[in-house]
Amino acid sequence: MNIYILQLLNGLGNGMIYFLIAIGLSVVFGIMHFLNIAHGVLYLLGAYLCYAIVDATGSCWLALIVAPAAIAALVWFAHPALRRLQALSINFQILSTLGIALIVQELVVLYWGEIGKHVATPSALQGAVQMGIIAYPKYRLFVIGVAGALALVLWVLLEKTRFGAVLRAGTESQDMTSLLGIDVQIVFAFTFALGAWLAAVAGVLAAPIRGVEPFMGNEALMIAFVVVVIGGIGSFSGALVAALLIGVVQSLMTALWSSGANIMIYVAMTAVILLMPRGLMGRA
């Protein structure tokens, strides 16, 4: 029984990391109608910057602050080019961002090599916490707590603030929103940067758990698409529920049928597509 409780907690932690990756993709595609196939490399770069900073300074806390900020700044300054891609058809968006993803991935291989790297867990979060009949790693509890806090802040930002209202209004009518004195492109640039920041945070949080390697962005992108499809495009609540569902299913299946754990993710996605094409909480 203990193994299943541990796997359930692991699934919640993994699910929260999946949520941080997927919500940026979901918001950008669902609200701004931009399909960013390069979203996975933002997670990849966050993890590798974490490795580089920890290797240079020994501080995982510094990496948690600096790496996501650097990735968000990169996307912010790249927004003029992204605006050009946003105006293209979805086929060109896919091809262009796929090309960007492959270029970044190969640059990572050239600089850091193909061999995976290990990132040490912060000393303050090493060891385990006794939780009744089980002992659970402190760092994984930290990941669940941080990701949960970020999810709450993001929900408030998108649903309860002027920024969220402006973002939704801008997607309905950029011209009308601009007439109200609002620079819609600045709002869109901030949204792109926010999605990049969240993906990079996920990369930093995941690095001490799974290490870093050049192809982890591909895995993250596939999981993000599964979460978006199951949860519903553009749905915050749907992305959170779907990410937790995928994390728990994957983790429990690892204990029950390790070779079929990843298969069950896509079985769940197929079932949702057949029964609920809009996703669990998707909009029409």
Secondary structure as UniProt FT lines:
FT   HELIX           2..32
FT   TURN            37..38
FT   HELIX           39..57
FT   HELIX           60..77
FT   HELIX           79..86
FT   HELIX           90..112
FT   HELIX           123..125
FT   STRAND          128..131
FT   TURN            132..133
FT   STRAND          134..137
FT   HELIX           138..160
FT   HELIX           162..172
FT   HELIX           174..179
FT   TURN            180..181
FT   HELIX           184..210
FT   TURN            214..215
FT   HELIX           216..231
FT   TURN            233..234
FT   HELIX           236..256
FT   HELIX           258..260
FT   HELIX           261..275
FT   TURN            277..278
//
